[in-house]
């Protein structure tokens, strides 16, 4: 059972959770459905996270990758990654302050 594994048997003071963030840029192309048949390209930035405590065999599985934020790249250039990730980092700091991490 999962609760009997070595990771979960450690005292809560020794239990660390590692969050691994990463970023990927995505280009979305489509033909606008109008009389002019205009071609549009949009660039999106995807921020993802996964637990670093997982065994590498499970870390490489797509089902363990979690989408954090998907936003236009122009917002990332305008506001910066720090501003966009600030709510997530605040949530992590809150979890750390109540001894979840």
Secondary structure, DSSP 8 states (H G I E B T S, - for coil): -GGGSHHHHS-TTT----EEEEEEEEEEEEE--STT--EEEEEEEEEEEEETTS-HHHHTSGGG-EEEEEEEHHHHHHH-HHHHHHHHHHHHHHHHHTT--
